[in-house]
Amino acid sequence: FDLVKPLHLQMYLLMLKELPNEENPLPEDYVKSLLKPLSDVCSFYRRDQEVCSAILRNLLPVVTALDTARINAEDMREARGQFLTVIGAFWQLTNKGKCTTPLRIALVQCMKTILQADPHSKWALLNIEGEEVLPVRDAFPLFLADSSFQVCMVAAKSVTSLFEDVKLRDSTGLLKALPLELQQRAFEQLYMSVQEGTKKLTHNSGSQENLPDEEYNRKSVLLMLISMILCCSPVCEKQALFAMFQCVKENGLEPLLVRKVSAFGGYVT
């Protein structure tokens, strides 16, 4: 495998995308071997963010393979470590403002897939400089404070895995809710991040001309977030509604928009 050759890169991306298969799962040692070059590939192409975005998109099928340890648990631990090292590196680059919007969106989608595979963060833990570990479910809400409206909106539409286990269903056929404490913690983190994004807008807006559009975007993200929570978390329903009405007073949220979201959630206002 030669990192420099474009054909070898394309073949590697294709293997990442096509080899993991739910119907015919890869053995643990195959998964480990598949991910072994990943860190070197990302390091070599770190200045080419289009390639990095493509890598993250093609990693999505691998996540499912990482969630199942069948025979060799040690190989699976190594494979997860290789994978999470790369995700953690991209996460840190994002926090330092060194990633483009498309790359950050690809990271959101990748971390969403990780949450779906491991909603309890049993193995989805990032090693971050200055911290012991950061569960992916604690890192994900911070995307709602991103400077890009696109990133925030993709993140807001992807929060259901913080409240539900998409792999399990209850006796009624609905997705199984995550434990109460996880849901409440997720709500608090998500709401704080949305508010943090609004504060950044107030303090850092370089152009007053664009400020109304940016304010509208932040309100749209908040309403999308509340809508998603109302749909997937009866536990946090009252908190979500209260937060929305509070934002009418504190953030200038239009009552008409609040009525529309309330109606979407099944409320008559």
GUZA-960011 format. One record per residue (C-alpha): residue in three letters; y, z, x. Coordinates in nm, 2 decimals, m for minus. Layout:
N
+--------+--------+--------+--------+
| residu |     c2 |     c3 |     c1 |
+--------+--------+--------+--------+
|    ALA |      Y |      Z |      X |
...
+--------+--------+--------+--------+
# end
This chain:
269
+--------+--------+--------+--------+
| residu |     c2 |     c3 |     c1 |
+--------+--------+--------+--------+
|    PHE |   0.00 |   0.00 |   0.00 |
|    ASP |   0.33 |  m0.12 |   0.16 |
|    LEU |   0.64 |   0.03 |   0.00 |
|    VAL |   0.86 |  m0.24 |   0.14 |
|    LYS |   0.68 |  m0.52 |  m0.04 |
|    PRO |   0.81 |  m0.59 |  m0.40 |
|    LEU |   0.47 |  m0.71 |  m0.51 |
|    HIS |   0.31 |  m0.39 |  m0.41 |
|    LEU |   0.58 |  m0.19 |  m0.60 |
|    GLN |   0.52 |  m0.40 |  m0.91 |
|    MET |   0.14 |  m0.34 |  m0.88 |
|    TYR |   0.20 |   0.03 |  m0.85 |
|    LEU |   0.43 |   0.04 |  m1.15 |
|    LEU |   0.17 |  m0.16 |  m1.35 |
|    MET |  m0.11 |   0.09 |  m1.25 |
|    LEU |   0.10 |   0.39 |  m1.35 |
|    LYS |   0.16 |   0.23 |  m1.69 |
|    GLU |  m0.19 |   0.08 |  m1.76 |
|    LEU |  m0.45 |   0.29 |  m1.60 |
|    PRO |  m0.40 |   0.62 |  m1.79 |
|    ASN |  m0.57 |   0.57 |  m2.12 |
|    GLU |  m0.64 |   0.83 |  m2.40 |
|    GLU |  m0.96 |   0.66 |  m2.51 |
|    ASN |  m1.10 |   0.64 |  m2.15 |
|    PRO |  m0.93 |   0.93 |  m1.96 |
|    LEU |  m0.91 |   0.90 |  m1.58 |
|    PRO |  m1.11 |   1.15 |  m1.38 |
|    GLU |  m0.89 |   1.41 |  m1.21 |
|    ASP |  m0.94 |   1.28 |  m0.86 |
|    TYR |  m0.82 |   0.93 |  m0.98 |
|    VAL |  m0.51 |   1.08 |  m1.13 |
|    LYS |  m0.44 |   1.27 |  m0.81 |
|    SER |  m0.49 |   0.95 |  m0.61 |
|    LEU |  m0.27 |   0.75 |  m0.85 |
|    LEU |   0.02 |   1.00 |  m0.80 |
|    LYS |  m0.02 |   1.06 |  m0.43 |
|    PRO |   0.23 |   0.78 |  m0.33 |
|    LEU |   0.47 |   0.87 |  m0.60 |
|    SER |   0.70 |   1.09 |  m0.40 |
|    ASP |   0.72 |   0.85 |  m0.11 |
|    VAL |   0.79 |   0.56 |  m0.34 |
|    CYS |   1.08 |   0.75 |  m0.52 |
|    SER |   1.22 |   0.86 |  m0.18 |
|    PHE |   1.22 |   0.51 |  m0.04 |
|    TYR |   1.38 |   0.36 |  m0.35 |
|    ARG |   1.61 |   0.65 |  m0.42 |
|    ARG |   1.93 |   0.44 |  m0.38 |
|    ASP |   1.80 |   0.17 |  m0.62 |
|    GLN |   1.84 |   0.35 |  m0.95 |
|    GLU |   1.70 |   0.06 |  m1.15 |
|    VAL |   1.37 |   0.10 |  m0.97 |
|    CYS |   1.38 |   0.47 |  m1.02 |
|    SER |   1.44 |   0.42 |  m1.39 |
|    ALA |   1.14 |   0.19 |  m1.41 |
|    ILE |   0.93 |   0.44 |  m1.23 |
|    LEU |   1.02 |   0.71 |  m1.48 |
|    ARG |   0.95 |   0.48 |  m1.78 |
|    ASN |   0.61 |   0.38 |  m1.64 |
|    LEU |   0.52 |   0.75 |  m1.58 |
|    LEU |   0.50 |   0.82 |  m1.95 |
|    PRO |   0.13 |   0.74 |  m1.99 |
|    VAL |   0.05 |   0.95 |  m1.69 |
|    VAL |   0.17 |   1.27 |  m1.87 |
|    THR |  m0.11 |   1.25 |  m2.12 |
|    ALA |  m0.36 |   1.24 |  m1.84 |
|    LEU |  m0.20 |   1.55 |  m1.68 |
|    ASP |  m0.25 |   1.75 |  m1.99 |
|    THR |  m0.63 |   1.75 |  m1.98 |
|    ALA |  m0.84 |   1.93 |  m1.71 |
|    ARG |  m1.20 |   1.85 |  m1.77 |
|    ILE |  m1.40 |   1.91 |  m1.45 |
|    ASN |  m1.20 |   1.95 |  m1.13 |
|    ALA |  m0.91 |   2.18 |  m1.21 |
|    GLU |  m0.79 |   2.19 |  m0.85 |
|    ASP |  m0.74 |   1.81 |  m0.84 |
|    MET |  m0.54 |   1.83 |  m1.17 |
|    ARG |  m0.32 |   2.11 |  m1.03 |
|    GLU |  m0.24 |   1.89 |  m0.73 |
|    ALA |  m0.17 |   1.59 |  m0.95 |
|    ARG |   0.06 |   1.80 |  m1.17 |
|    GLY |   0.24 |   1.93 |  m0.85 |
|    GLN |   0.29 |   1.57 |  m0.72 |
|    PHE |   0.43 |   1.47 |  m1.06 |
|    LEU |   0.66 |   1.77 |  m1.12 |
|    THR |   0.80 |   1.75 |  m0.76 |
|    VAL |   0.94 |   1.41 |  m0.85 |
|    ILE |   1.07 |   1.51 |  m1.19 |
|    GLY |   1.23 |   1.82 |  m1.03 |
|    ALA |   1.40 |   1.60 |  m0.77 |
|    PHE |   1.55 |   1.37 |  m1.03 |
|    TRP |   1.66 |   1.67 |  m1.23 |
|    GLN |   1.85 |   1.81 |  m0.94 |
|    LEU |   2.01 |   1.48 |  m0.86 |
|    THR |   2.12 |   1.46 |  m1.23 |
|    ASN |   2.28 |   1.80 |  m1.21 |
|    LYS |   2.47 |   1.68 |  m0.89 |
|    GLY |   2.61 |   1.38 |  m1.08 |
|    LYS |   2.41 |   1.13 |  m0.86 |
|    CYS |   2.22 |   0.95 |  m1.14 |
|    THR |   2.33 |   0.66 |  m1.35 |
|    THR |   2.32 |   0.68 |  m1.73 |
|    PRO |   2.01 |   0.46 |  m1.76 |
|    LEU |   1.83 |   0.68 |  m1.51 |
|    ARG |   1.93 |   1.00 |  m1.70 |
|    ILE |   1.81 |   0.85 |  m2.02 |
|    ALA |   1.48 |   0.76 |  m1.86 |
|    LEU |   1.45 |   1.12 |  m1.74 |
|    VAL |   1.52 |   1.25 |  m2.09 |
|    GLN |   1.24 |   1.04 |  m2.23 |
|    CYS |   1.01 |   1.15 |  m1.95 |
|    MET |   1.08 |   1.52 |  m2.01 |
|    LYS |   1.04 |   1.47 |  m2.38 |
|    THR |   0.69 |   1.33 |  m2.32 |
|    ILE |   0.62 |   1.63 |  m2.09 |
|    LEU |   0.73 |   1.87 |  m2.37 |
|    GLN |   0.50 |   1.69 |  m2.62 |
|    ALA |   0.21 |   1.73 |  m2.38 |
|    ASP |   0.28 |   2.10 |  m2.28 |
|    PRO |   0.52 |   2.25 |  m2.54 |
|    HIS |   0.44 |   2.61 |  m2.42 |
|    SER |   0.52 |   2.52 |  m2.06 |
|    LYS |   0.19 |   2.64 |  m1.92 |
|    TRP |   0.21 |   2.39 |  m1.64 |
|    ALA |   0.54 |   2.20 |  m1.70 |
|    LEU |   0.74 |   2.40 |  m1.45 |
|    LEU |   1.00 |   2.26 |  m1.21 |
|    ASN |   1.06 |   2.40 |  m0.87 |
|    ILE |   1.44 |   2.41 |  m0.83 |
|    GLU |   1.65 |   2.51 |  m0.53 |
|    GLY |   1.78 |   2.86 |  m0.57 |
|    GLU |   1.54 |   2.94 |  m0.86 |
|    GLU |   1.17 |   3.03 |  m0.87 |
|    VAL |   1.07 |   2.79 |  m1.14 |
|    LEU |   1.24 |   2.63 |  m1.43 |
|    PRO |   1.03 |   2.55 |  m1.74 |
|    VAL |   1.09 |   2.19 |  m1.87 |
|    ARG |   1.16 |   2.34 |  m2.21 |
|    ASP |   1.45 |   2.54 |  m2.06 |
|    ALA |   1.58 |   2.25 |  m1.86 |
|    PHE |   1.58 |   1.99 |  m2.15 |
|    PRO |   1.86 |   2.14 |  m2.37 |
|    LEU |   2.11 |   2.10 |  m2.08 |
|    PHE |   2.10 |   1.72 |  m2.15 |
|    LEU |   2.31 |   1.80 |  m2.46 |
|    ALA |   2.60 |   1.88 |  m2.23 |
|    ASP |   2.58 |   1.55 |  m2.04 |
|    SER |   2.90 |   1.35 |  m1.98 |
|    SER |   2.74 |   1.04 |  m2.15 |
|    PHE |   2.72 |   1.01 |  m2.52 |
|    GLN |   2.41 |   0.80 |  m2.50 |
|    VAL |   2.22 |   1.06 |  m2.30 |
|    CYS |   2.33 |   1.34 |  m2.54 |
|    MET |   2.22 |   1.14 |  m2.84 |
|    VAL |   1.88 |   1.05 |  m2.70 |
|    ALA |   1.83 |   1.42 |  m2.62 |
|    ALA |   1.94 |   1.53 |  m2.96 |
|    LYS |   1.69 |   1.30 |  m3.13 |
|    SER |   1.42 |   1.43 |  m2.91 |
|    VAL |   1.43 |   1.80 |  m2.97 |
|    THR |   1.15 |   1.83 |  m3.22 |
|    SER |   0.90 |   1.91 |  m2.94 |
|    LEU |   1.09 |   2.23 |  m2.87 |
|    PHE |   1.00 |   2.35 |  m3.23 |
|    GLU |   0.66 |   2.18 |  m3.31 |
|    ASP |   0.34 |   2.10 |  m3.13 |
|    VAL |   0.30 |   1.72 |  m3.19 |
|    LYS |  m0.07 |   1.74 |  m3.10 |
|    LEU |  m0.17 |   1.99 |  m3.36 |
|    ARG |  m0.15 |   2.01 |  m3.74 |
|    ASP |  m0.18 |   2.30 |  m3.98 |
|    SER |  m0.40 |   2.32 |  m4.29 |
|    THR |  m0.14 |   2.13 |  m4.50 |
|    GLY |  m0.14 |   1.84 |  m4.25 |
|    LEU |   0.21 |   1.92 |  m4.11 |
|    LEU |   0.28 |   1.95 |  m3.74 |
|    LYS |   0.20 |   2.30 |  m3.62 |
|    ALA |   0.51 |   2.51 |  m3.56 |
|    LEU |   0.56 |   2.67 |  m3.22 |
|    PRO |   0.58 |   3.06 |  m3.19 |
|    LEU |   0.89 |   3.21 |  m3.34 |
|    GLU |   1.04 |   3.33 |  m3.01 |
|    LEU |   1.01 |   2.99 |  m2.86 |
|    GLN |   1.19 |   2.83 |  m3.15 |
|    GLN |   1.47 |   3.08 |  m3.15 |
|    ARG |   1.52 |   3.05 |  m2.78 |
|    ALA |   1.53 |   2.67 |  m2.80 |
|    PHE |   1.79 |   2.68 |  m3.08 |
|    GLU |   2.01 |   2.91 |  m2.88 |
|    GLN |   1.99 |   2.70 |  m2.57 |
|    LEU |   2.05 |   2.37 |  m2.76 |
|    TYR |   2.35 |   2.51 |  m2.94 |
|    MET |   2.50 |   2.66 |  m2.63 |
|    SER |   2.46 |   2.32 |  m2.45 |
|    VAL |   2.63 |   2.13 |  m2.72 |
|    GLN |   2.92 |   2.37 |  m2.71 |
|    GLU |   2.93 |   2.35 |  m2.34 |
|    GLY |   2.96 |   1.97 |  m2.36 |
|    THR |   3.26 |   2.02 |  m2.60 |
|    LYS |   3.43 |   2.26 |  m2.35 |
|    LYS |   3.38 |   2.02 |  m2.07 |
|    LEU |   3.54 |   1.75 |  m2.28 |
|    THR |   3.85 |   1.97 |  m2.34 |
|    HIS |   3.89 |   2.06 |  m1.97 |
|    ASN |   3.79 |   1.74 |  m1.80 |
|    SER |   3.92 |   1.46 |  m2.02 |
|    GLY |   4.12 |   1.23 |  m1.79 |
|    SER |   4.25 |   1.01 |  m2.06 |
|    GLN |   4.42 |   1.14 |  m2.37 |
|    GLU |   4.38 |   0.79 |  m2.52 |
|    ASN |   4.00 |   0.82 |  m2.52 |
|    LEU |   3.99 |   1.18 |  m2.63 |
|    PRO |   3.96 |   1.12 |  m3.01 |
|    ASP |   3.66 |   0.89 |  m2.95 |
|    GLU |   3.50 |   1.15 |  m2.72 |
|    GLU |   3.56 |   1.42 |  m2.97 |
|    TYR |   3.40 |   1.21 |  m3.24 |
|    ASN |   3.10 |   1.15 |  m3.01 |
|    ARG |   3.05 |   1.52 |  m2.95 |
|    LYS |   3.06 |   1.59 |  m3.32 |
|    SER |   2.80 |   1.32 |  m3.38 |
|    VAL |   2.57 |   1.48 |  m3.12 |
|    LEU |   2.61 |   1.82 |  m3.29 |
|    LEU |   2.54 |   1.68 |  m3.64 |
|    MET |   2.23 |   1.49 |  m3.51 |
|    LEU |   2.10 |   1.80 |  m3.34 |
|    ILE |   2.15 |   2.01 |  m3.66 |
|    SER |   1.98 |   1.74 |  m3.87 |
|    MET |   1.68 |   1.73 |  m3.64 |
|    ILE |   1.65 |   2.11 |  m3.65 |
|    LEU |   1.67 |   2.12 |  m4.03 |
|    CYS |   1.39 |   1.87 |  m4.05 |
|    CYS |   1.15 |   2.04 |  m3.81 |
|    SER |   1.22 |   2.41 |  m3.80 |
|    PRO |   1.23 |   2.62 |  m4.12 |
|    VAL |   1.25 |   2.92 |  m3.89 |
|    CYS |   1.59 |   2.81 |  m3.75 |
|    GLU |   1.72 |   2.65 |  m4.07 |
|    LYS |   1.97 |   2.93 |  m4.16 |
|    GLN |   2.09 |   2.95 |  m3.80 |
|    ALA |   2.15 |   2.58 |  m3.79 |
|    LEU |   2.34 |   2.58 |  m4.11 |
|    PHE |   2.55 |   2.87 |  m4.01 |
|    ALA |   2.63 |   2.70 |  m3.67 |
|    MET |   2.73 |   2.39 |  m3.85 |
|    PHE |   2.97 |   2.57 |  m4.09 |
|    GLN |   3.11 |   2.77 |  m3.79 |
|    CYS |   3.19 |   2.44 |  m3.62 |
|    VAL |   3.41 |   2.34 |  m3.91 |
|    LYS |   3.64 |   2.63 |  m3.82 |
|    GLU |   3.60 |   2.63 |  m3.44 |
|    ASN |   3.55 |   2.26 |  m3.35 |
|    GLY |   3.73 |   2.08 |  m3.64 |
|    LEU |   3.41 |   1.94 |  m3.79 |
|    GLU |   3.50 |   1.75 |  m4.11 |
|    PRO |   3.36 |   1.91 |  m4.43 |
|    LEU |   3.26 |   1.57 |  m4.56 |
|    LEU |   3.02 |   1.53 |  m4.26 |
|    VAL |   2.89 |   1.88 |  m4.31 |
|    ARG |   2.81 |   1.79 |  m4.68 |
|    LYS |   2.62 |   1.48 |  m4.57 |
|    VAL |   2.41 |   1.67 |  m4.33 |
|    SER |   2.35 |   1.95 |  m4.58 |
|    ALA |   2.23 |   1.69 |  m4.84 |
|    PHE |   2.01 |   1.53 |  m4.57 |
|    GLY |   1.85 |   1.88 |  m4.53 |
|    GLY |   1.79 |   1.91 |  m4.90 |
|    TYR |   2.10 |   2.13 |  m4.98 |
|    VAL |   2.35 |   2.08 |  m5.26 |
|    THR |   2.70 |   2.17 |  m5.16 |
+--------+--------+--------+--------+
# end
